[in-house]
Amino acid sequence: MAFSLSFDPLTYHHPSRRQVVYGRRGMVCTGNPLAAQAGLMALRKGGNAIDAAVATAAALTVVEPTANGLGSDAFAIVYTGGKLYGLNASGPSAMAASLQAITDLGLKEMPINGVKASNVPGAVSAWAELNRRFGKLTLAECVDDAATYAEEGYPLEPGVGSGWKGSYNRFSKALGEMPELENWFKTFTPDGHCLGPGDILRLPDHAKTLRAIGASNGEEFYRGGIAHEIGQFYQKMGGFLREEDLNAYHPEWVEPLTTDYHGFTVCELPPNGHGITVLMALNILKGLEPVSDPFLSVHRQIEAMKLAFVDAQKYVADRRYMQVTPEELLSEEYAASRRKLITGKALDPTPWTPVKGGTVYLCTADGEGNMVSYIQSNYMGFGSGVVVPGTGISMNNRAANFYLDPQSPNAFGPGKKSYHTIIPGFLMKDGMPVGPFGIMGGFMQPQAHLQVLLASIDQHANPQDALDHPRWMWTGGKTIEVEQSFDPALLGQLSRAGHNIVVRASSGPFGRGEIIWRDNENGVLCGGCEMRTDGQVAVW
């Protein structure tokens, strides 16, 4: 009788430990082993860290479709030639979009499913732009392994496979009113049943589109036949996106925002992403007297993050519409005004008033000193559930991050970039790169950035240990959700301080991240890929 892999790939009765991984010629860290190998292959073919990042990102659209696709957005921080570069490849809403069109539907909030939930996808533009400006390989070479995975098929890793059921149920409920979701089922439930860990998936349409993207340096997606297919389908199904929206789109190079914390420089991208939240919280914390008490340390972290987050959610939007500047939010005046609110008791914070009035992550490095921190996402699971027929393009639902309040700077409207949850991070010291870091997970991302940074900087934890540290997550008001591995004694102290503690059965909501640090004296790379993901540190 043939042996069958019939065990449960999601149940583990004993604790397991990952160790840091060292290398020198190249390293790729991401949440899927096949994607990590695609990036490593780019390095071995003569590419650099930027080529490896593009190859990994392209592969992730194939092997982790529960979190991203060809219809994703992306952000990147690149260190090369002694300089740090930021790339914002989030797309705006369609020019035909309007707040009135949504409110006329009787909706109380933005839709999360269907054609009205999508903004212009920017990830493919990120690949093309990174490749054009910094790459050594052709874009066709970078996407080749991804296209081969899609053509030949691959088995779903446990974490990816476990994500199918929730989306299957969500789209099944919506299908009756949204015929545009039909192709999701044709693409991702090929035999009519919900897939799971170990099942093999083939994506021939996806492969065809990847090869067209590679051959045209991305132009086919935005100013060619693929753009026409997307526009035609969205118009047919009553969506806002049109071919002209894709024709007009280009990614934007931006200057990273920074703050100094205990001898290190922490770098995040400016709004419309909420990476600024991390810097705001660090600015609040660094003005407090150092403490050795674990309770007071964690309590302060929580309070600083709550205060920063509630402000970011009010003020972060498309830069053109923000009512408060990033400089104001990073000012000492802001930090001091919020810092003085922190006591020994839990806050239920309200937004700050100025004096004048939410994935897949990867990081790469090579032996030449180039490093990339890169993140891309469809947002909620498979995004909108829209797969453009004949293309394999799974579209984002990033418009769900807009507000329906017409007074908000993040109000839904034409040609606007929404508040964005995905944030790549980068760490510097004395003007030299330490390396890229990032944690996936919607609104958990800035909270995880803060916790991983504090473990790395203040506790001198290695990359793997910093990622494995038990996490907390603020979910609103005084509610703090924690992992089961959190110290029970510490939970008792937090509860007595007024925090409403909720222990989660699953670690899934607490983010999944990767880190690469570089020793600038000898060029040795050190990577970590946390236990909450299917991922791998691929090294050369």
ABEGO torsion letter per residue (X at the ends): XBBBBABBAABBABBBBBBBBBBAAEBBBBABAAAAAAAAAAAAAGBBAAAAAAAAAAAAAAABAAABBAABBBBBBBBBGGBBBBBBABBBBBAABBAAAAAAAGBABBBABEAAABBBBAAAAAAAAAAAAABABBAAAAAAAAAAAAAAEBBBBAAAAAAAAAAAAAAAAAAAABAAAAAAAAAABAAGBBBBBGBBBBBAAAAAAAAAAAAAGGAAAAABAAAAAAAAAAAAAGBABBAAAAAABBBBBBBBBBBBBGGBBBBBBBOABAAAAAAAAAAAAAABBBBABAAAAAAAAAAAAAAAAAAAAAABBBAAABABBAAAAABAAAAAAAAAABBABBBBBBBBBBAAXXXBBBBBBBAAGBBBBBBBBAEBEAEAGBBBBGAGBBBBAAAAABBABAABAABBBBGBBBBBABBBBBBBBGGBBAEBBBBBGEAAAAAAAAAAAAAAAAAGBBAAAAAABBBBBBAEEABBBBBAABBAAAAAAAAAAGBBBBBBABAAAAEBBBBBBBBAAAGBBBBBBBAABABBBBBX
